[in-house]
Amino acid sequence: MKKSLLFTLFLLIFSFTSYAHQQSTAYLTLEQQTSPTLSLTGSWQASVTDLDKAIKFDKNQDNVITWHEITSQQQAIFNYLNSHFNVLQQELSCKVAFEGELSVNNHFNQSYIHVPLHVDCPSESSITINYTALFELDQHHQAIAAIANASRVFTENTPKQVINFKEQSFITTFVEYVKQGILHIWMGTDHILFLIALLLGCVLVRKQGEWQRVESKKQILVDTAWIITAFTLAHSMTLTATAMNIISPNTRWVELGIALSVLFAAINNIWPMIVRLGWITFCFGLLHGMGFASVLGELGLSNEYQLMSILAFNLGVEIGQLVILAICLPLLMLLRNNPWYKKAIMPAGSVLIAIMAIQWSIERF
């Protein structure tokens, strides 16, 4: 029984670590224009790295992708997207046009190709969007879409989605943003590993210069509740403030700060610097909230229910976080009874998390 629990914990940490930040993300933005019919103008943005797998920009194979190599493949990019993106209205195809030139911008310190899009449909009724780009290359690819007053996430399992341009109901909007909040925390591996790094030490106490197991389950629950509450309060504050444009942090430094917070939490398990983690967790939570807000910014806020969108997204993050807690904490409480937990499992898990955090820190610097 104990061996199976040990294996489960290692598998859990390893799967999170190996999966971390391999998921590719594209962004689809379409705004409704004033027109007697349905007219949408916007863009599709995909990372240079992802599109290179589909288009093969580096023709001279010098391992350097230049802007000239990208623009020389402009028609190939248009053709690729045209075959993986279509819009239907009442079973009829809407006209999708690529108007304008390619450009480049950055998302989370990565270069993205900006492809201009224009969609024309005969009426203002609902549309069905089929999006399958890059799924054949990466099954974890997702496209975050902000379409008029609707926010969606296209994945391999949900490539077809219906967009209704009539005023969305309160309940429909609330449920959508809660769902997006849950999905984001589950796909945000840096946030998950930060929580796991904290939880690894919650079942132990530092006495006489070494880790010892906490005997009382009640004490474990109290300590964990304090840490999770501090993290929740902090990221809720900055998520709301950033989403409402009260503060405007630099995304690059926020992402770097999040990576460093994961690194600190992991190293602190190996060489304890701070035993009482409540306040330091609160400080790091402020950074994580800004990171959550950047994703909410990509999704866009509901035009009719802006504040509710923020609160619903935050609620979704909390639900996703509680699910992670419900899975990990009982397992760790069982494992703490094994002498190998404090000697090898907790340190080894922390080292794996630290290695991943170092990689993120280098990538984001």
Buried (B, 14 or more C-beta within 10 A) or exposed (E): EEEEBBEBBBEBBEEBBEBBBEBBBBBBBBBBBEEEEBBBBBBBBBBBEBBBBBBEBBEEEEEEBEBEBBBEBBEBBBEBBEEBBBBBBEEEEBEBEBEEEBBEEEBBEBBBBBBBBBBBBEEBEBBBBEBBBBBEEBEBBBBBBBBBBBBBBBBBEEBEBEBBBEEBEEEBBBEBBBBBBBBBBBBBBBBBBBBBBBBBBBBBBEEEEEBEBBEEEEEBEEBBEBBBBBBBBBBBBBBBBBBEEEEEBEBEEBBBBBBBBBBBBBBBBEEBEEEEBEEBBBEBBBBBBBBBBBBBBBBBBBEEBEEBBBBBBBBBBBBBBBEBBEEBBEBBBBBBEBEEBBEEBBBBBBBBBBEBBBBBBEBBE
